[in-house]
Amino acid sequence: MQCRGYYPNYKLKELERQNITLPVLPGDAEILKEGTVDFISFSYYMTHVCGRNTKGILRGLNGLDTGYKNPHIERSEWGWGIDPKGLRYALNYLYDRYQLPLMIVENGLGAADTIVDGKIHDDYRIDYIRQHIIEMEKAIDLDGVPVMGYTSWGPIDLISASTGEMSKRYGFIYVDLDDEGNGSRQRIKKDSFAWYKQVIATNGEDLDWKEE
């Protein structure tokens, strides 16, 4: 409804089966039509596959992780499927359905970064984001999907919303804190910091990593 400005037929039929009548007033249809969104933003981290649920119970934490693991793709340390091609698929799927510009507002890799000689060499994070940007560019250049922009998650390490852990790090800047809140709070730029700075400066044209 937010995209097209009217209730889809399947929703109206569902309300009808439940004997629910919406209090529609004169002029409401015009208001809904005028109040549509200009674009769609979404987060993308991983994919799942479908499978038959023989137990009849909801899988995963609060229904968040209800799919099955894809055995054909790599996984992060926290078991999240790494599927860059899935991003291209998602972009095409959303645009085919809604015909609105898209924006990727979250995308990143949670990993247990290790300090070596005072530095964090997170080539795995660079590779993750690079591959996803490449697939995004394919969706734009080859498939014609209008993508407004891309933002990663996130610029600095913080507590993971999905697990409540500081050790599940996403940032380009390392923060010296553990899961209990202990540490110096020192900030250290990871290798991915310089690389992503280069990506931004070239608007995604230079995705190579040249270690300083």
C-alpha positions in Angstrom: 0.0 0.0 0.0 2.8 2.4 0.8 4.3 1.9 -2.7 1.1 1.8 -4.8 -1.3 3.8 -2.8 -4.1 1.2 -2.4 -4.8 -1.9 -0.5 -4.0 -5.1 -2.5 -6.9 -7.4 -3.2 -5.5 -10.3 -1.1 -5.6 -8.0 2.0 -9.1 -6.9 1.3 -10.2 -10.5 0.9 -8.5 -11.4 4.2 -10.3 -8.6 6.0 -13.6 -9.8 4.4 -13.1 -13.3 5.7 -12.6 -11.9 9.2 -15.7 -9.7 8.9 -13.6 -6.6 9.2 -14.9 -3.4 7.4 -12.5 -0.6 7.1 -13.9 2.9 8.0 -13.2 4.4 4.6 -14.2 8.1 4.3 -14.7 10.2 1.1 -11.3 11.3 -0.1 -9.4 8.6 1.7 -8.5 6.8 -1.6 -7.0 10.0 -3.0 -5.0 10.6 0.2 -3.6 7.1 0.0 -2.7 7.5 -3.6 -0.9 10.8 -2.9 1.0 9.5 0.2 3.2 6.8 -1.5 6.9 6.5 -0.9 9.5 7.7 -3.3 12.0 4.9 -2.9 12.5 1.7 -0.9 15.5 1.2 1.4 16.5 -2.2 2.8 19.2 -4.1 4.7 21.0 -7.1 3.3 23.4 -9.4 5.1 22.7 -13.0 4.2 20.3 -15.5 2.6 18.5 -18.7 3.6 16.9 -21.4 1.7 13.4 -22.9 2.1 12.7 -26.4 3.3 9.8 -28.5 4.6 9.1 -27.9 8.3 8.1 -31.4 9.6 7.9 -30.4 13.3 5.2 -27.8 12.9 6.9 -25.3 15.2 8.4 -21.9 14.5 12.2 -22.1 14.0 14.7 -19.5 15.0 14.8 -16.6 17.4 11.4 -14.9 17.5 10.9 -16.1 13.9 13.9 -14.0 12.7 16.0 -17.0 11.5 13.4 -19.3 10.1 15.1 -20.5 6.9 17.6 -23.3 6.4 21.3 -23.0 5.7 22.4 -23.1 2.1 25.2 -25.8 1.9 26.6 -24.3 -1.3 27.8 -20.9 0.1 30.4 -19.9 2.7 29.3 -18.8 6.2 30.6 -16.2 8.7 31.9 -17.1 12.1 28.3 -16.6 13.4 26.8 -18.9 10.8 25.4 -16.2 8.5 25.4 -17.2 4.8 27.7 -15.1 2.6 25.8 -14.7 -0.6 26.7 -11.6 -2.8 24.7 -12.9 -5.7 21.7 -12.9 -3.5 21.9 -9.1 -3.3 21.6 -8.8 -7.1 18.6 -11.1 -6.9 17.0 -9.1 -4.1 17.5 -5.8 -6.0 15.9 -7.3 -9.1 13.1 -8.8 -7.2 12.2 -5.6 -5.4 12.4 -3.5 -8.5 10.4 -5.9 -10.6 7.7 -5.8 -7.9 7.5 -2.2 -7.0 9.2 -0.2 -9.8 10.8 2.2 -7.3 14.4 3.3 -6.8 16.2 1.3 -4.2 18.8 2.0 -1.5 20.9 -0.5 0.4 21.2 1.0 3.9 22.9 -1.8 5.7 25.4 -4.4 4.5 28.4 -5.8 6.4 30.3 -8.7 7.9 30.4 -9.5 11.6 33.7 -11.0 12.6 36.0 -11.5 15.5 38.9 -9.2 14.5 42.3 -9.8 15.9 45.0 -7.2 16.6 48.4 -8.2 15.0 51.3 -5.8 15.6 48.9 -3.0 16.5 46.9 -3.5 13.3 43.7 -5.3 12.2 44.1 -7.0 8.8 40.5 -7.6 7.9 40.9 -8.7 4.3 37.8 -11.0 4.8 35.6 -7.9 5.4 37.1 -6.1 2.4 36.3 -9.2 0.3 32.8 -9.4 1.6 31.9 -5.8 0.9 33.7 -5.8 -2.4 31.8 -8.8 -3.7 28.5 -7.3 -2.7 29.3 -4.0 -4.4 30.3 -5.9 -7.5 26.9 -7.6 -7.6 25.1 -4.3 -6.9 26.9 -2.8 -9.9 25.8 -5.7 -12.0 22.2 -5.1 -11.0 22.7 -1.4 -12.0 24.7 -1.8 -15.2 23.4 -5.1 -16.6 19.9 -5.3 -15.2 18.9 -1.7 -15.2 17.9 -1.5 -11.5 17.9 2.1 -10.3 20.0 2.0 -7.1 20.2 5.4 -5.2 23.1 4.4 -2.9 24.9 2.0 -0.7 25.9 2.3 3.0 27.7 -0.3 5.0 27.1 -1.4 8.5 28.8 0.2 10.2 31.7 2.6 10.4 32.8 1.8 14.0 32.6 -1.3 16.2 29.5 -1.4 18.4 27.4 -4.0 20.2 25.7 -6.3 17.7 21.9 -5.9 17.8 21.4 -9.5 16.8 23.6 -11.2 19.5 24.4 -8.5 22.1 28.1 -9.1 21.6 30.9 -6.5 21.2 33.1 -9.3 19.8 30.9 -9.6 16.7 32.5 -6.6 15.0 31.3 -4.9 11.8 33.2 -1.6 11.8 36.1 -0.2 9.8 37.4 1.2 13.1 38.3 -1.2 16.0 37.1 -0.3 19.5 39.0 -1.9 22.4 36.1 -3.2 24.4 35.1 -6.8 25.1 31.6 -8.4 25.6 31.7 -7.3 29.3 32.5 -3.7 28.5 36.1 -4.0 29.6 38.9 -2.3 27.7 40.7 0.9 27.0 38.2 2.1 24.4 41.1 2.9 22.1 40.2 3.3 18.4 42.3 1.6 15.7 41.7 2.0 11.9 41.4 -1.4 10.3 42.7 -2.2 6.8 39.1 -1.9 5.6 39.1 1.8 6.7 41.6 2.9 4.1 40.0 0.6 1.5 36.5 1.8 2.0 37.7 5.4 2.0 39.1 4.7 -1.5 35.8 3.1 -2.6 33.9 6.2 -1.5 36.4 8.6 -3.2 36.1 6.7 -6.5 32.3 6.1 -6.2 32.9 2.4 -6.3 35.1 2.4 -9.4 38.3 1.3 -7.6 37.6 -1.8 -5.5 41.2 -3.1 -5.4 43.0 -3.4 -2.1 46.6 -2.1 -1.9 48.0 -2.6 1.6 49.9 0.4 2.8 
